[in-house]
Amino acid sequence: MKHKPPPRRRHRSSGELISTLTFLGVGLAFAGETKVLLAGGQRLQALAMGLFCVLCLAGAARFHIHNLWHFIQSRRR
């Protein structure tokens, strides 16, 4: 039996938009701070801040990542 992927849903609620913009803004702020820390020679702190940046940007793209995951899973079966 072939597994049918869930239908794509348009994420348009106010809460989803606010959290996406918040993740994006914080991720960009962390990216700037990472650059400042690297310029100051603080590599360990810059590495941690860079990781936080990537995680926040992934949070902003969470719906796209979800849809891509289901697309890949549907192609594997």
Legacy VTK file of the C-alpha trace (Angstrom):
# vtk DataFile Version 3.0
C-alpha trace
ASCII
DATASET POLYDATA
POINTS 77 float
0.000 0.000 0.000
1.426 3.350 -1.044
1.565 6.009 1.647
-0.147 9.208 0.600
1.646 12.351 1.812
-0.400 14.885 3.726
-1.793 17.702 1.611
0.248 20.864 1.452
-1.181 23.463 3.745
-0.818 27.189 3.366
0.439 28.622 6.660
-1.132 32.017 6.893
-2.290 32.547 10.464
-1.085 35.599 12.364
0.725 33.523 14.968
2.631 31.559 12.329
3.634 34.760 10.540
4.777 36.416 13.769
6.860 33.428 14.863
8.405 33.068 11.394
9.399 36.751 11.301
10.744 36.494 14.854
12.884 33.471 13.971
14.143 35.301 10.884
14.954 38.511 12.759
16.744 36.766 15.609
18.651 34.561 13.158
19.870 37.621 11.255
20.826 39.349 14.523
22.795 36.250 15.545
24.524 36.268 12.152
25.670 39.839 12.746
26.853 39.017 16.241
28.743 36.011 14.889
30.614 38.307 12.524
31.476 40.691 15.388
32.710 37.836 17.583
34.886 36.459 14.791
36.404 39.887 14.227
37.153 40.049 17.953
38.929 36.693 17.885
36.411 34.882 20.071
36.108 31.699 18.046
34.262 29.483 20.514
31.587 32.093 21.193
31.311 32.772 17.447
30.843 29.057 16.793
28.017 28.864 19.343
26.386 32.024 17.987
26.699 30.696 14.436
24.949 27.489 15.498
22.141 29.516 17.072
21.903 31.535 13.857
21.489 28.398 11.729
18.881 26.967 14.108
16.825 30.171 14.107
16.937 30.401 10.311
15.855 26.753 10.132
12.973 27.670 12.437
11.985 30.431 10.024
12.002 27.914 7.160
10.261 25.161 9.137
7.199 24.934 6.873
9.352 24.688 3.754
11.518 22.051 5.430
8.366 20.109 6.373
7.039 20.186 2.809
10.439 19.201 1.396
10.683 16.294 3.852
7.283 14.952 2.829
8.147 15.380 -0.852
11.353 13.360 -0.406
9.528 10.684 1.591
6.823 10.349 -1.072
9.476 9.903 -3.793
11.282 7.155 -1.855
8.238 4.901 -1.728
LINES 1 78
77 0 1 2 3 4 5 6 7 8 9 10 11 12 13 14 15 16 17 18 19 20 21 22 23 24 25 26 27 28 29 30 31 32 33 34 35 36 37 38 39 40 41 42 43 44 45 46 47 48 49 50 51 52 53 54 55 56 57 58 59 60 61 62 63 64 65 66 67 68 69 70 71 72 73 74 75 76
